[in-house]
Amino acid sequence: MGNQNGNNYNFARIKVIGVGGAGGNVISRMQEEFVKGVGFIAVNTDVQDLNYCRARRKIYIGKNLTRGLGTGMNPDVGRQAAEENRSELVEALKDSDLVFVTAGLGGGTGSGASPIIAEAAKESGALTVAIVTKPFAFEGSQRSRIAQEALLKLREKVDTLIVVPNDRIFSVIQKDTPLIKAFEVVDDVLRSAVQGIAELIAMPGIINVDFADVKTIMHEAGSAMIGIGIGSGQDRAMNAVTQAVNSPLLEISMEGARGVLFGISGGRDMKMNEINDIAKIIAEAADSSAKIIFGAYQDRKLKKGQLKVTLVATGFNGHAAVKSPETAISTLFNGGYNNNLMDKSSAKTAVNNQNGGAQDAKKDNEKPSAIIKKEKEDDIWNIPTFLRRKKRQ
């Protein structure tokens, strides 16, 4: 467990590298919300796109190869561009404790350069985490194939890999959402995942999570999931943890995870019993022998009365449970999460539409069932979906 008094001044050196257009967008958005001890680097073959990015440090790769015009959706060109500037990339990553590589897969730069950058980060001794998206189905089979090939290469180069399929945003946006806004939602998913983990380390806490804790859970961990939830009101603890555990935007669920790291953030009104309730839900979702590490923080950025849960689950041993979008009941963005793209009512409407309406579902759940006895219904419907399945067995 980390330091409990917040007086450890040996901050972990964290770097976030955004590769290609989507990665650069994540960097630009994270720059707006300063995270102490985190350095941001944008890497691209497209010089125009790179100039648009607001990163403090920018690395223009493949100058001789692409002349600043991008890769033309050719990952081999992206790979060669990264190799051309490998020494500059290695220098930028030097002395890092934790490196995030974030990109949208399916194009040339993100798909081709990301594995090379991840390899350089890992060789430098840094804990290396890739957080990437897979393309929309409507983008075609070629992009899908490029993304899948890039994922296979990335898995070999990183400690932890978190994958967000773009198609899952349809569960949290309205049908009339403009295309640009939809892609911004995707970018914000990447940002929130990177920022969620970075803040667990960088924020001083009542009970700190330090870098060693993160390394314990994420070193050579393979596939992982991250969930973020914010709750308010009387049931804020249950609402927050349910959102975090059931995020529909990630490819896998945390069921059976052998390593779990979670942080709880709130105001001075955060209660011990709320921490206990959250921990119980997370522990039951994970494997019975899972290693679980947690931290507790005061976060002034939260609104009054809000409680936030951030969790990272790893250790699936190649058997991570893949979720279908239809089973998801909450989102990274509802419950008041800081997102300017959808207000609370829009997010709520989107989720209700996906699930046939929250109120209708609640009424259906209250009907007698051969599986669930009437006297237990009120309690069991406050439990995340896959935990309910466990209780029925």
Backbone torsions as a table, in degrees:
resi	resn	phi	psi	omega
1	MET	NA	149.9	-177.0
2	GLY	-76.8	178.6	179.1
3	ASN	-58.7	136.5	-175.7
4	GLN	-98.7	-2.6	-179.0
5	ASN	-117.3	-0.1	174.4
6	GLY	71.8	16.5	-176.6
7	ASN	-102.3	16.8	177.5
8	ASN	-88.4	114.2	-173.2
9	TYR	-99.0	4.9	176.9
10	ASN	-87.2	79.1	-175.1
11	PHE	-68.4	142.4	173.7
12	ALA	-66.7	141.2	179.3
13	ARG	-92.0	108.5	-174.5
14	ILE	-111.9	134.2	175.6
15	LYS	-129.1	138.8	178.0
16	VAL	-115.2	121.0	-179.9
17	ILE	-110.8	116.8	175.8
18	GLY	-95.4	120.6	-174.7
19	VAL	-107.5	127.0	-179.7
20	GLY	76.5	-169.5	-175.6
21	GLY	-64.9	-49.9	-179.2
22	ALA	-63.9	-42.0	178.1
23	GLY	-62.6	-39.3	177.2
24	GLY	-64.8	-36.2	177.0
25	ASN	-63.0	-39.6	177.7
26	VAL	-62.2	-44.4	179.3
27	ILE	-60.3	-45.8	-179.4
28	SER	-59.0	-41.6	-177.8
29	ARG	-73.5	-36.2	179.2
30	MET	-69.6	-30.4	177.6
31	GLN	-59.7	-29.6	-178.4
32	GLU	-70.5	-24.9	-179.9
33	GLU	-118.5	89.7	-173.0
34	PHE	-57.9	128.8	175.0
35	VAL	-116.7	118.3	-174.4
36	LYS	-59.8	133.9	175.6
37	GLY	82.9	7.0	-177.5
38	VAL	-110.8	129.1	176.0
39	GLY	-104.8	141.9	-175.8
40	PHE	-115.3	133.4	-178.8
41	ILE	-133.2	130.6	175.4
42	ALA	-106.8	136.0	-179.1
43	VAL	-128.2	129.8	-178.4
44	ASN	-158.7	156.3	172.4
45	THR	-95.2	-15.3	-178.6
46	ASP	-95.5	105.2	-173.1
47	VAL	-66.9	-33.4	178.6
48	GLN	-65.1	-44.8	178.3
49	ASP	-65.2	-38.3	-179.6
50	LEU	-65.6	-40.2	178.7
51	ASN	-64.9	-30.0	179.9
52	TYR	-72.2	-27.9	-177.6
53	CYS	-68.2	144.1	-176.4
54	ARG	-96.3	19.0	179.0
55	ALA	-66.1	146.5	177.1
56	ARG	-70.1	-33.9	178.1
57	ARG	-120.4	132.6	-179.6
58	LYS	-128.1	138.2	178.1
59	ILE	-122.3	115.0	-179.6
60	TYR	-91.5	109.8	-175.8
61	ILE	-102.3	150.7	175.7
62	GLY	72.4	33.2	-178.0
63	LYS	-57.4	-45.3	-178.7
64	ASN	-73.6	-26.3	-174.9
65	LEU	-85.9	-44.6	-172.9
66	THR	-108.5	-13.3	-176.7
67	ARG	54.7	30.5	174.7
68	GLY	80.2	11.3	-173.6
69	LEU	-105.6	9.9	179.1
70	GLY	89.4	-171.2	-172.7
71	THR	-108.9	-7.7	-176.9
72	GLY	63.0	35.6	178.3
73	MET	61.6	31.0	179.3
74	ASN	-111.7	106.2	-177.2
75	PRO	-65.4	-25.4	176.5
76	ASP	-64.2	-37.3	176.3
77	VAL	-66.8	-41.4	176.8
78	GLY	-60.3	-41.8	178.6
79	ARG	-64.1	-46.4	-179.8
80	GLN	-64.1	-36.2	178.6
81	ALA	-63.4	-41.9	178.4
82	ALA	-66.4	-39.3	178.0
83	GLU	-64.7	-35.8	179.2
84	GLU	-60.4	-34.9	-178.2
85	ASN	-112.9	27.0	-175.4
86	ARG	-59.2	-41.5	-178.0
87	SER	-62.7	-37.6	177.9
88	GLU	-68.6	-38.0	177.7
89	LEU	-65.8	-42.7	178.7
90	VAL	-61.3	-42.1	179.1
91	GLU	-63.2	-40.4	-179.2
92	ALA	-66.5	-28.6	-177.0
93	LEU	-91.9	-6.4	-174.7
94	LYS	-58.1	139.3	176.1
95	ASP	68.1	18.2	177.3
96	SER	-84.2	142.8	172.9
97	ASP	-90.6	-37.5	-177.4
98	LEU	-138.7	128.3	178.7
99	VAL	-123.0	125.1	171.2
100	PHE	-97.8	130.3	171.9
101	VAL	-111.7	117.4	-177.3
102	THR	-124.3	137.2	-175.4
103	ALA	-163.3	161.1	168.5
104	GLY	-99.5	120.8	-177.6
105	LEU	-87.1	154.4	-179.5
106	GLY	120.6	-20.2	175.5
107	GLY	-100.2	-167.3	-176.7
108	GLY	-86.5	-45.9	-175.1
109	THR	-72.5	-53.2	-179.4
110	GLY	-60.0	-43.8	-176.7
111	SER	-73.9	-38.4	-176.1
112	GLY	-84.8	-39.2	-174.5
113	ALA	-86.0	-29.8	-174.8
114	SER	-57.9	-45.2	178.4
115	PRO	-62.5	-35.1	178.8
116	ILE	-67.5	-43.5	179.6
117	ILE	-66.1	-41.6	177.9
118	ALA	-62.6	-40.4	178.2
119	GLU	-61.7	-43.4	178.8
120	ALA	-63.4	-39.6	178.9
121	ALA	-64.9	-44.7	-179.4
122	LYS	-64.7	-41.0	179.7
123	GLU	-66.1	-25.1	178.0
124	SER	-75.8	-9.6	-179.6
125	GLY	97.9	1.3	-178.5
126	ALA	-80.1	146.1	167.2
127	LEU	-65.9	123.9	-170.6
128	THR	-116.9	122.2	-176.8
129	VAL	-124.0	124.0	175.6
130	ALA	-103.3	130.8	175.5
131	ILE	-124.5	110.4	-169.4
132	VAL	-134.6	161.6	174.8
133	THR	-110.3	153.7	170.9
134	LYS	-103.7	146.7	-173.2
135	PRO	-68.1	159.9	173.0
136	PHE	-62.3	151.5	177.5
137	ALA	-61.2	-35.3	-177.3
138	PHE	-70.8	-8.7	177.8
139	GLU	-79.3	-5.6	172.0
140	GLY	100.7	162.4	-175.4
141	SER	-70.3	-29.3	-178.8
142	GLN	-66.2	-45.5	177.3
143	ARG	-62.5	-39.4	179.1
144	SER	-62.4	-42.6	179.0
145	ARG	-64.6	-43.9	178.6
146	ILE	-60.2	-43.5	-179.6
147	ALA	-64.0	-42.5	-178.4
148	GLN	-65.0	-40.7	177.9
149	GLU	-65.0	-38.9	178.3
150	ALA	-65.6	-39.0	178.1
151	LEU	-60.7	-42.5	179.4
152	LEU	-61.2	-39.6	178.8
153	LYS	-71.0	-40.0	-179.6
154	LEU	-63.5	-39.7	-178.9
155	ARG	-56.5	-32.2	-178.4
156	GLU	-79.3	-16.3	-171.4
157	LYS	-107.7	-12.5	-173.2
158	VAL	-117.0	163.4	171.7
159	ASP	-78.0	-43.3	-174.8
160	THR	-137.3	138.8	-179.5
161	LEU	-127.0	122.9	176.7
162	ILE	-115.0	124.0	-174.6
163	VAL	-116.6	131.7	177.1
164	VAL	-118.8	108.4	175.6
165	PRO	-72.5	125.5	-178.5
166	ASN	-56.3	-34.3	-176.7
167	ASP	-59.3	-20.9	-177.4
168	ARG	-73.1	-13.0	178.9
169	ILE	-69.0	-17.2	178.3
170	PHE	-63.1	-18.2	178.3
171	SER	-81.2	-8.7	-176.5
172	VAL	-128.4	2.7	176.8
173	ILE	-119.1	159.1	177.3
174	GLN	-82.0	159.4	-175.8
175	LYS	-62.6	-28.5	-176.8
176	ASP	-95.2	15.8	178.2
177	THR	-65.0	127.8	178.6
178	PRO	-61.1	151.9	-177.4
179	LEU	-56.8	-44.6	-178.5
180	ILE	-61.0	-42.6	179.7
181	LYS	-64.6	-37.1	179.6
182	ALA	-62.7	-43.0	178.1
183	PHE	-68.2	-31.3	176.2
184	GLU	-66.6	-34.9	175.7
185	VAL	-62.2	-43.4	177.8
186	VAL	-59.3	-47.0	178.8
187	ASP	-58.5	-38.0	-176.9
188	ASP	-72.6	-27.2	174.2
189	VAL	-63.5	-46.2	177.4
190	LEU	-60.3	-46.3	-179.0
191	ARG	-59.8	-46.1	-176.2
192	SER	-66.0	-34.2	178.6
193	ALA	-67.1	-48.5	178.7
194	VAL	-62.4	-48.6	-176.1
195	GLN	-66.0	-35.4	-179.9
196	GLY	-60.7	-44.2	179.5
197	ILE	-71.2	-43.7	-178.6
198	ALA	-60.6	-39.8	-178.6
199	GLU	-69.2	-30.7	176.6
200	LEU	-58.3	-35.8	-178.7
201	ILE	-85.0	-43.8	-169.1
202	ALA	-80.7	-27.4	-176.8
203	MET	-79.3	130.3	172.1
204	PRO	-67.6	142.2	-174.5
205	GLY	-133.2	167.2	170.7
206	ILE	-62.8	-44.4	168.2
207	ILE	-125.6	112.0	-174.3
208	ASN	-79.4	146.6	161.8
209	VAL	-101.7	119.6	-179.6
210	ASP	-101.2	177.3	-176.3
211	PHE	-62.5	-36.3	179.0
212	ALA	-60.8	-36.9	176.7
213	ASP	-62.4	-46.7	-179.5
214	VAL	-62.6	-42.4	-179.8
215	LYS	-63.9	-37.9	178.2
216	THR	-57.4	-40.7	-176.4
217	ILE	-83.7	-33.6	-168.0
218	MET	-107.4	-10.6	-179.4
219	HIS	-68.2	125.4	179.6
220	GLU	49.3	41.2	-173.2
221	ALA	-91.1	-17.9	-178.2
222	GLY	75.2	-136.6	-178.6
223	SER	-66.6	144.9	-179.4
224	ALA	-146.5	164.5	172.4
225	MET	-131.6	150.2	173.0
226	ILE	-127.0	138.5	177.2
227	GLY	-132.0	142.9	179.0
228	ILE	-132.1	130.6	178.2
229	GLY	-139.6	145.5	177.4
230	ILE	-128.7	129.8	179.3
231	GLY	-125.3	158.2	176.0
232	SER	-144.6	167.4	179.9
233	GLY	84.8	-167.8	-173.5
234	GLN	-62.6	-36.4	-177.8
235	ASP	-104.5	33.5	-172.8
236	ARG	-62.4	-36.0	-179.4
237	ALA	-64.6	-47.8	179.5
238	MET	-65.5	-40.8	179.0
239	ASN	-62.5	-44.4	-177.6
240	ALA	-65.6	-46.8	-177.4
241	VAL	-70.1	-33.0	177.8
242	THR	-65.6	-41.9	176.1
243	GLN	-60.8	-45.8	-176.7
244	ALA	-64.3	-43.3	-176.9
245	VAL	-72.2	-31.4	-171.4
246	ASN	-109.1	21.4	-177.7
247	SER	-52.4	124.0	-177.2
248	PRO	-79.2	-6.9	-171.6
249	LEU	-89.4	-3.2	-178.2
250	LEU	-108.3	157.3	-170.1
251	GLU	-78.8	-24.7	-176.7
252	ILE	-127.2	160.8	174.2
253	SER	-99.2	169.4	-178.8
254	MET	-89.8	5.2	-178.8
255	GLU	-59.2	124.5	178.1
256	GLY	84.4	7.2	179.9
257	ALA	-62.7	139.9	-179.9
258	ARG	-101.6	-5.8	175.7
259	GLY	-139.1	126.6	-178.6
260	VAL	-136.0	130.3	174.1
261	LEU	-121.6	125.0	178.2
262	PHE	-140.6	149.4	178.0
263	GLY	-125.7	143.0	178.0
264	ILE	-118.3	125.3	-178.6
265	SER	-120.6	142.7	178.0
266	GLY	-168.4	-166.8	177.1
267	GLY	-94.5	-164.8	-179.6
268	ARG	-68.9	-11.4	-180.0
269	ASP	-90.3	6.2	179.1
270	MET	-64.1	130.3	-171.5
271	LYS	-107.3	151.1	179.7
272	MET	-63.4	-37.5	-178.9
273	ASN	-68.0	-27.4	176.2
274	GLU	-68.1	-42.5	176.3
275	ILE	-60.7	-42.2	179.8
276	ASN	-63.3	-43.6	-180.0
277	ASP	-63.8	-42.8	179.4
278	ILE	-63.6	-45.3	-179.2
279	ALA	-61.4	-37.1	179.6
280	LYS	-62.7	-45.8	-179.5
281	ILE	-62.7	-45.2	-178.5
282	ILE	-65.7	-42.7	-179.7
283	ALA	-62.9	-38.1	-179.6
284	GLU	-72.4	-28.6	178.6
285	ALA	-72.7	-32.7	-177.1
286	ALA	-82.3	174.3	174.4
287	ASP	-62.4	149.2	-176.3
288	SER	-62.7	-23.7	179.8
289	SER	-104.9	17.9	-175.4
290	ALA	-64.7	146.5	171.0
291	LYS	-86.9	121.6	-174.9
292	ILE	-122.0	127.2	179.1
293	ILE	-124.7	136.8	-179.6
294	PHE	-137.4	159.5	174.8
295	GLY	-134.5	161.0	178.5
296	ALA	-133.7	136.0	-171.2
297	TYR	-138.0	153.4	164.1
298	GLN	-98.8	127.2	-175.9
299	ASP	-124.3	108.8	-177.8
300	ARG	-72.6	-14.0	179.6
301	LYS	-76.9	-18.3	177.3
302	LEU	-74.4	150.7	175.4
303	LYS	-73.3	159.3	-178.8
304	LYS	-57.7	130.8	177.3
305	GLY	86.1	-0.1	-179.4
306	GLN	-89.0	152.9	175.8
307	LEU	-131.6	133.8	-175.9
308	LYS	-120.5	135.9	176.0
309	VAL	-119.8	126.1	174.3
310	THR	-119.7	126.1	179.9
311	LEU	-134.8	147.2	174.3
312	VAL	-124.4	127.7	-179.8
313	ALA	-121.5	133.6	-177.7
314	THR	-138.9	-173.3	173.5
315	GLY	74.2	47.2	-179.4
316	PHE	-89.7	-5.0	177.3
317	ASN	54.0	37.8	177.9
318	GLY	76.9	6.5	-177.5
319	HIS	-123.9	38.4	179.6
320	ALA	-63.8	138.9	-179.6
321	ALA	-77.2	119.2	179.3
322	VAL	-85.6	130.5	-176.9
323	LYS	-93.5	152.0	167.4
324	SER	-98.4	144.1	-177.8
325	PRO	-56.8	-29.2	-175.3
326	GLU	-66.1	-24.6	-176.8
327	THR	-87.0	-7.6	-177.6
328	ALA	-75.4	138.7	-177.3
329	ILE	-120.3	0.6	179.7
330	SER	-154.3	-179.3	-171.4
331	THR	-145.4	160.2	175.5
332	LEU	-61.5	-20.0	-169.8
333	PHE	-103.1	-17.0	-178.0
334	ASN	-84.3	-179.3	-178.0
335	GLY	71.1	17.1	175.0
336	GLY	91.7	15.7	179.4
337	TYR	-62.3	147.6	-173.0
338	ASN	-73.8	89.7	-179.3
339	ASN	-140.9	123.4	-176.4
340	ASN	-87.3	-3.1	-174.2
341	LEU	-83.3	-33.6	179.5
342	MET	-134.8	127.9	175.0
343	ASP	-76.9	174.7	-174.2
344	LYS	-60.4	-41.4	-176.8
345	SER	-66.4	-37.0	178.7
346	SER	-65.7	-45.3	179.7
347	ALA	-62.3	-42.2	-179.0
348	LYS	-64.0	-42.1	179.8
349	THR	-63.6	-41.0	-179.4
350	ALA	-62.8	-44.9	-179.8
351	VAL	-67.5	-40.5	179.0
352	ASN	-63.6	-39.6	178.1
353	ASN	-62.3	-40.6	-178.7
354	GLN	-64.1	-33.8	-173.8
355	ASN	-106.3	12.7	178.5
356	GLY	77.6	17.2	178.5
357	GLY	94.5	123.7	-177.3
358	ALA	-63.4	-38.6	-177.9
359	GLN	-67.7	-40.8	178.5
360	ASP	-63.2	-40.4	180.0
361	ALA	-63.3	-39.5	-179.2
362	LYS	-63.6	-41.8	179.7
363	LYS	-63.7	-41.6	179.5
364	ASP	-62.4	-39.2	-177.2
365	ASN	-66.5	-23.0	-177.6
366	GLU	-83.1	-4.9	-180.0
367	LYS	-75.5	148.8	178.3
368	PRO	-59.1	148.9	-177.1
369	SER	-141.1	149.1	177.3
370	ALA	-72.5	-18.8	-177.0
371	ILE	-92.6	-43.6	-175.0
372	ILE	-112.2	122.7	179.8
373	LYS	-69.5	146.6	-175.3
374	LYS	-56.3	-41.4	-174.0
375	GLU	-69.4	-12.4	-178.5
376	LYS	-104.1	-2.4	-171.5
377	GLU	-64.0	-43.6	-175.5
378	ASP	-59.0	-36.9	179.9
379	ASP	-77.1	-44.3	-169.8
380	ILE	-70.7	-26.8	-179.3
381	TRP	-80.9	0.0	170.1
382	ASN	-91.9	3.3	-176.7
383	ILE	-104.8	138.8	179.0
384	PRO	-53.2	154.3	-169.0
385	THR	-52.7	-52.3	-173.5
386	PHE	-71.9	-22.1	174.9
387	LEU	-72.2	-33.9	176.0
388	ARG	-61.3	-38.5	179.4
389	ARG	-63.5	-39.6	178.9
390	LYS	-61.3	-41.2	-176.6
391	LYS	-69.2	-22.3	-179.3
392	ARG	-78.3	-20.3	-174.8
393	GLN	-74.9	NA	NA
